[in-house]
Structures are given as structure tokens and as C-alpha cells.
Amino acid sequence: MAVLEGLEFGKSDFVLLDEVNIEQFMENLKLRFEKARIYTFIGEGVVSVNPYKQMDIYGKEDINAYRGRELYENPPHLYAVADAAYKAMKRRAKDTCIVVSGESGAGKTEASKYIMQYIAAITNPSQRAEVESVKNVLLKSNCVLEAFGNAKTNRNDNSSRFGKYMDINFNFNGDPTGGHINNYLLEKLLRGGSDDMLKSLHLHNDPANYVYTRDGAVATTSYNDRYSHNAVLSALNVIGFSEEEIHSIYRILGTILILGNLQFETDRESVLVVGMEDVSHIAELISTEPNNVTKSLLYRTVATGAGEVIEKGHSEKEACFGRDAFTKALYERLFGWIVSRINAVIEVKDYNPVLHGKNTVIGVLDIYGFEIFDNNSFEQFCINYCNEKLQQLFIQLILCQEQDEYKREGITWQHIDYFNNQIIVDLVEQPHKGIISVLDEACLSVGKVTDTVCLESMDAKLGQHPHYTSRKLAPSDKTMEFHRDFRIRHYAGDVTYSVEGFLDKNKDPLFQDFKRLMFNSSNPVMKEMWPDGQLSITEVTKRPLTAATLFKNSIVALVEKLSCKEPYYVRCIKPNDMKSPALFDDARCQHQVAYLGLLENVRVRRAGFAYRQAYTRFLQRYKMTCEYTWPNHLMGTDREAVEAIVTQHGFQDDVAYGHTKLFVRTPKSLFTLEQERAALIPVLVLFLQKVWRGALARMRCRRMRAIFVIMGCYKRYKVKVHFWEVARRFANVCNMADYGKSVEWPTPPAALTQFHSITQKLHRRWRAWQIVKNIPPSDMGEIRAKVAALGALNGERKDWGCGRSWERDYLANVSHSHSTAMYLRNKDEYNQVIFSGFCRKMNRFNKSSDRALLITDKHIYKLDPKKQFKVLKRLPLEVITGLSVTAGVDQMVALHTSSQDDVLLYIQRGELCPDQDRIGELVGRLIDHFTRSVATVRGWVRPSCTGLAWPGACKLTSVARCTVFPLTHWCGWLPG
């Protein structure tokens, strides 16, 4: 918080100084500057010292730290003031304004940019596109206005040569809906130019080649001009300037620069333009004819009393005067047009208070600061008059209101004397007597009225004024020149002005010929900037207002706008003239502190009381320091509770009670309260964390219990629903032809996944039994063999004979085979024939011969059918480790043995039908036999579709211990 920032950094609020004097004020200001604390509060205002370096205090984290917090909760910052203005606007629906003031180079422009950045960052939490668009235009407008309204000076790289007051409109939600910019262009002359000019503009890259940019080109700058130029172009595009409008802006800037280099010479009695090439370039840039440009530069069209129109040639001096006036007017019209285009984009459109709620405003004023140069002219006179008006507003809104607060609260206080600069404002703007009136009178007078004559008139009318003097009135003051200088004693110090050029700058020196020249341009943008050019010379009768009067009217209007808003001040101070981040010029800063009235502000703010706060807010902040007010008091009013806090700490003699606020006299009492509060905060935080964590744990526990109850009920419900649905779908399966095979099972809940799988298996087994129970026992062997073949081949063979009847012993009815079978049964004592049939045997040399195959439950026999089925080879069945078949339609079979003496056969040769597949039958019979024999002899149970063990612990390969190879694997072994 602000008061606990650390005493090593000084006092964060000047109101908390032990003694209010200039020495302690400057000591505190210097200490904070040296400690990189560039901001210091004065109540609800902030004093800002230009650090002349980039500081990492404007990031997203800093914005979040100040968002929605009170002023005293964080160290002093621009963001604190911006947030206070935003909160006041949003909470109380009250228009507010932030006035950024200070002299040239004090950092006003940067401060206003950071304020805008903060307001943009904290608004529009819903990220609505239309609000983001308004914010982007508001932010980008700063870049554009700086590019065209700022310049390099000997004091400042980015000196504001215009004043800007921006109203930001907010809806009832606090989101920006639009805005409006008022500009107060001080100098109509361009004092800095971009070095990135296009060749089509007939310009050179070096600004030193042009009269109007030569002075600025000599000084070094800390800005990257190319980067700044690109930023301006980007900003113009974001705001909504078209390519044609941007190009027209460049054409006008090019025209201004070329005009500044135009020279004139006298040839006998006439005046000529030196270098007609430049005239052609100007004509091309403003889209008109060269003859029209030449005529406007060298002649002036005037109307006589009789209504006749004549052309009057200029002298060389008059031509130069007209040229300069034209260039200034070009730039002024360009700047005004840019501001109006920005306003057209950001102004609130179709606003209806009934539909959209109250529209509130935050105003941000960034205007040129007080200037005192070695040679002060008409521009400095206008600047300083503007600052006098703002100082007067500050006195009225801050100093007077501050003392009025004591009256409202019924507090006995000592009146603080302060300088009221109304007398200086009257000196400048008072009707018929003020300096502006004298200037206007001189400009309207008929005849030759010079600046010297005007000075004599001011001496005569203002000679008795205590804040005005001249060399004629003070002959002994040699700091002023006779017939040239006059001096005004401003609130910020004495300023000596040179009267030379005052009358010319105050008049409207632009000839009507230039207005008609630009209005008749074929460029629509330029034509739009000069609407008054459509009047002919005989129609122009009313004398335009002078520059000083126009400026005074605009400043009076500005003050009226500000006076109806709740003000917040940012007072900017320039620490040195060297732009050094380490140098603090005491005399220079003390002068600024004096003329800004900061010390008077502190004195009035204190008025014998260093701190004041509403009872409710004071109680909310310090109630934990008193046992009678924590956590909530039971007294009649908040004032009684505050009195209990003060009494407990023994501060009765150091406070005063107002009607709505408590006033604390010395900072020591406040520091004591803050220190005790700071010591209690960790204890309270831990206590609150403990209570809140316990509450959260109990809430989570109750929530988990509720969740489990709901989950249990829901699971039971889902289980019941699933059972009901299964029962409904399978209620009539006994009467179905497929016994429920076509019935779709409902998706089970997660808890019944395993049960669902078991149920499906039970249904399949029941359905299988319903089918199998009707099969004759004589057919069961064939059924088992086919099922075994189906599982082993696993769809690898397209046709494996499942659709036909399996005879098993195909040699039973063949002559001579029966006697051989009987002989082998008696010899080897086998119980049954597993498979028999004709085949073709292939040896290792790829030679084949017709054979017969007989497989019993004991042996495998290879027989020769041509020799009455003579036994050629006999293999015990237990040596067979597996068999392999192909995936094609051939009848190839490989019997693998433990001795690796494999037998390769080709079923279905000789008298067999060519389309009769017996591979499936062979595989099925073998697997069925071994499955049954293993289960009986070994007591092993066949794993479900994972294979089986043969006698002798040998295993078949593949899924059911039967390998199925592609046809190409055997292509080299097939006969023929």
C-alpha cells in the first residue's frame, strides 16, 4: 500500500510530510526520483517526474494490481489515478476528467498515453468486437495525432504543438462506446517531417533540404523515424483512412515542404517565382494547373467599393508573406480534417438514453505546458494564457473545494492563503482592456498599425496593472528592449515577450485566392478541406475572427467542459534540461513546484489534517485493530465504531470528527494504525484461510457424498433399465427360428460390461444347445470336425468343403483297401480311421507319385494304390507336430514331424472330382481327434481358440495349431 511502500523511498504522499515546506517537499521529491519512484501522491492527484528512460512498471501485471483497488492500497502510479477516475465514473455515474499538465518535456504526452492504455485494458471483459474496435481507434488516434501535432524542439524530441482533449464515452456497463477529440493546434507550421517520402512527391529523403524541416533535422533524436512512420501508417489503416486519403495527406505534406523552398525575385516592377519546376510539382500534388498556382502566389484578387474585381500584384515581401500563410493554413486544415475523420469514426452513433442507459464520460486533457524561452513570441503567449486558465480551474476545483470541504464537514480549520491567478487571466482576456482586446483592436484598425504601435497601446491601457510591465514603463530594466518587449508576471514566473510579429500572427493572413485554389482542386479530399473557397471575392464580406480570439474562445469552452466534471490531476515535472535519467536539477524542479502550486495544494489538502476518510471506508480498513469492531461492530452508527478505534489507540487529541468523515491531524497517527494493521493482516489471512479451507473441505465432502448417492441410484436405475430392456427384447426367442440370433443386444452400462459379456456367452451356448440337441448322434462327429476346421482355418480359405457331407473314410469302398485296413487294424490295434483318401506325394526333388493316405488314431500310413495298397511308410501319430495348408483352392498339405522329416501331399488327385475340397475335412478331423484324445488321456482341456497340445507335448502352429500359407508360398512345389 502507498504509505507502507518503505521509508527508504521517502513519503509516497506529500500530504504525509512531517512539515509542509519547500525544503522537505524537494528533499522527498529528489529522494524518490533517485530511488526510481517517479510518482508521488498529493491526495487524489499524482506528481510525475520524467525519468528519461524506459521503466518496467506498465505491464499487464501492474494493470491487474491497480484494477479496482483504492488509491491508498498500492504505491503511487498513473494507473491509480486512472482507476480512481474510472471507478468514480462507473460507481456514481459521474463524468470525470484527468488533467495532465506541466511544462514542455515533462512527460505529459507519455502520461496521457499510459492513462489511455490502462482504461483500454480494464474495460470490455466480455471481449465484444464492437467495444474492441472503439478501443483500438481511441489508442491508435494518439499515434496519428502525435505524428501531425508534435515536433522536435531544443527541449523535447516529441513536443506537443497542439492541445488535445479527448472525451471517452462509456455505457452503463462501463464499456467504451465512442469518443470525441477537441484539438487546439498551436502552430500551423510543420516543424518536422518524415524522411520516407515517395519519389512521386518530388521530395528528397534528407529533411535538411527543406526550410521548414531544416532546424529539426539538425537536432539528434531518440526516436526511430522509420518505425514511427510505419506505426502511423498502420494506425491510419486501423482508424479507417482509405488509401486515397492517406495518399492525399502525403501530397499535402509534400506541397508544404516544396512551398517552403519557393523563392521570389523582382524583375523591374513585377515579381517572379524562382524555379518554375517547383510550381509544376506543387500543381501536380494539389491537382490543379501550374498557371493557377503561379497566379495565387504572385497576385491578390480584391473587390473595390463599386463591386469591381481587380488583380493586385504582390511585392516580393508580400509574396513571401502569402506563401508562408498558405503553408500554415494547409497544415492547419490538414490537421483539423484528420481530427474530424477520427471523430467521425469514434463518436457515439444512434445513442438513445432510454434504450442504452446513462452515457458517462472520462475526459483526458493533454495540453502544451508552460513555456519560457529566450525569445518568446505569440505562440508562447497563447500557451501560457492556456496554462493560466487551467491553473485557475485547478484553484477553483481543488484549492477552493478543499477548503469548502472543511466547512461542509463542520471542521474548525485555519484558512490557507494561496495565489489566485484570476488577476492574470483578466489581464489577458478581459473585454476592452485585456491584451487580446488590444491586439484585436490593432488588427481591425485602418491604416498602418505596427507591432510597436500596438505595444504603445498596451502600455497606455495596462501600465498600472501589477502583472504587466515593459521597458517604457520600467526604463531601468535592461533585460527588455525599448519598443519591442513587454513582460507578464505569470503564476509560473515572469515571461518577457517580443511583440514583433504579434499582429501578423493574430490576423487571418490567408488570401481568398489560396482558398479558391484549393477548393477548385480535382482531389476530393483537398476540396473537402476548403469549403470556404466556393465563395467568390464579392461574397466575402465578414472579417474573420483573429487567431487570439479563436484561441481564447476554444480555451474558455475547454474550461467549461472540465469544470462540470470531477477532476483528477497529473502534475508533470521535468527534472533537468539535459534529458538525463540521473540528474535532478534542484533549482529547475523547485521553480516548477512553485508555479504548479504543488506546495499550496499540499497545505490546503492537509489544512491541519494529513488524512481524511469517510467513516465507512475508515472502518472497513482498520476495524481489525479493535476488539469492539472486529469482525463487525454492534454500535448504533459507523461514527461510534470509528470513535472506538480511535479511543483504543489513544488518538483522541489528534483527530476531528466531521459529519461524514474522520480527519487525522498528523501522519504519525496514520502510520501507527497502518503498522498495526500490517502486523494483523498475516494473522487474519491465516485465520481466514483456515476457516475458508475448512468450509471448502466440508463443501467438497458433502458434494462427494451427494455425488456418490446420486451415482449409486443412477447406476441401479441403469442396471434395472438394462435388465428390463434385455428381458423385453429376448422374451420370445424360444419361438424364433434363429433363437434370437438376429436380436440386437442393448448397450450395457459400464457396471454391467462383464456381466453383459457373460450373458451373451450364455445365450450363445443356449442357442447352440437348442440347435445341437436336434442333431442325430451319428452326425455329431462330422459337426465337431466342421466346427474344429472353422476355428482353425479362421476364414483364410474361401472354400473348405463345409457345405458337403464328410465321408471321412474315402478308401472304405475301394477294392483291396478293405483287406489292407483289416490287416493294419489287427496289426496295430487302432480303434478308428480318422481320415483316408487318395493323394499325390511329392519328395524333396520335386517329383510326385500317386499315393493313398490313411490316418488312424495310432498311425499315419502312406499306401501305394497301384500295388494293392501296400504300406510304403508308417508314422506314429505322436511324431506329428503340426500341419500347414495354403490359402488357395489347391489341396496342398504339409505334415510336420518332430524329426523334421515333413510329408508333403496333394489331396484330390486321380479319380477325385476336381471341385471337391477335402482340406477342411482333413484339418477338422485331426483337430477334433486330438482335442478329444488330449482331454481324455492327458486330462487337458483345449484352450478357447488358442491351440492345443498333441501327445508328446508337441504343438500345432497358428491359431488352432494349423498354419495357412498363401498360395505363392508353395508355387515352386506344385506338380506341373
Secondary structure, DSSP 8 states (H G I E B T S, - for coil): -GGGS-GGG--SBGGG-SS-SHHHHHHHHHHHHHTT--EEEETTEEEEE--SS--S-SSHHHHHHHTT--GGGS---HHHHHHHHHHHHHHH---EEEEEE-STTSSHHHHHHHHHHHHHHHS-TT--HHHHHHHHHHHHHHHHHHHHHEE--SS-TTEE-EEEEEEEEE-TTS-EEEEEEEEEE---S-----S---GGGT--S-GGGSHHHHHHHHS--SS-HHHHHHHHHHHHHHHT--HHHHHHHHHHHHHHHHHHT-EEEEETTEEEEE-HHHHHHHHHHTTS-HHHHHHHHHEEEEE-TTS-EEEEE--HHHHHHHHHHHHHHHHHHHHHHHHHHHHHHHS--S--HHHH---EEEEEEE-------SSB-HHHHHHHHHHHHHHHHHIIIIIIHHHHHHHHHT----------THHHHHHHH-TTTSHHHHHHHHHHSSS---HHHHHHHHHHHHTT-TTEEETTTSTT-TTS-TTTEEEEEETTEEEEEE-TTHHHHHS----HHHHHHHHT-S-HHHHHH-GGGGS-TTT--S----HHHHHHHHHHHHHHHHHTSEEEEEEEE---SS--SS---HHHHHHHHHHTTHHHHHHHHHTT-SEEEEHHHHHHHHGGG-TTTSS---SSSHHHHHHHHHHHHT-GGGEEE-SSEEEE--HHHHHHHHHHHHHHHHHHHHHHHHHHHHHHHHHHHHHHHHHHHHHHHHHHHHHHHHHHHHHHHTTTGGGSTTTTTT-------GGGHHHHHHHHHHHHHHHHHHHHTTS-GGGHHHHHHHHHHHHHHTT-SS--STTS---SBTTTTSTTHHHHHHHHHHHH----EEEEEEEEEE-TTS-EEEEEEEEESSEEEEEEGGGTSEEEEEEEGGGEEEEEEESSSS-EEEEEETTS--EEEEES-TTS-TT---HHHHHHHHHHHHHHHIIIII-----TTT--B-TTS-B--STTSEEEE-GGGGTTTS--
